[in-house]
Amino acid sequence: MQPDTGEPIEQCPWLRKVPDQNKYTCDIYFDRPDDCKFYPSTLDEMVRDECEMIEKKDLANPKQAQKELDIIMEDSRAAFE
């Protein structure tokens, strides 16, 4: 949400496109809020939210993409166990 208007924002203000690549990085990754640490939980959630981090290869092979997401998010999800 935009703090001054309360309107939804189109893209995370901390997400930066890597020059000359179709990839993004997070400027506050190590200090990110819990909502970011635990998001996303599924590829479907990323699709629904139109997440900027989805790549074409993920959509072409969603089962493999979900496996990769599970590995990436393993440390974040451990907090819930």
Long-range contacts (C-beta under 8 A, 24 or more apart in sequence): 11-52, 12-52, 15-52, 22-55, 24-52, 24-53, 37-76, 37-79, 38-73, 38-76, 38-77, 38-79, 38-80, 40-69, 40-73, 41-73, 41-77, 42-66, 42-69, 43-69
